[in-house]
Amino acid sequence: VQLQAYGGGLVQAGGSLTLSCAASGDIYRVNDMGWYRQRPGSVRELVAAITSGGSTNYADSAKGRFTISRDNAKKSVYLQMDILKPEDTAVYYCHADIMHSKNCEYKYWGQGTLVTVSS
């Protein structure tokens, strides 16, 4: 199974970016998906998560500015980031709980995509 993330880049403060992540491989079902980030000198932290049914959860820092969504048919998750701030600068990782069969679920991480917000 692979999680391929893309969409990072350099943006000015106040701007927007959309991150995308697609799962591929031996997949029976994709359960929870989400985005984490790791800022320089910090631990990896949750940004937003979404269940297969569409329920969402956001870090306080993301509420009101970021929107997570998913396309179950495409096994993909997206993160629309608006009103970006310099403190959003981080490597963003997508995450997914993927089932290979009815009784077998593993956690997977994408390779990370760098988001840099200039002031």
Secondary structure, 3 states (H helix, E strand, C coil): CEEEEECCEEEECCCCEEEEEEEECCCCEEEEEEEEEECCCCCEEEEEEECCCCCEEECCCCCCCEEEEEEHHHCEEEEEECCCCHHHCEEEEEEEEEEEECCEEEEEECCCEEEEEEC
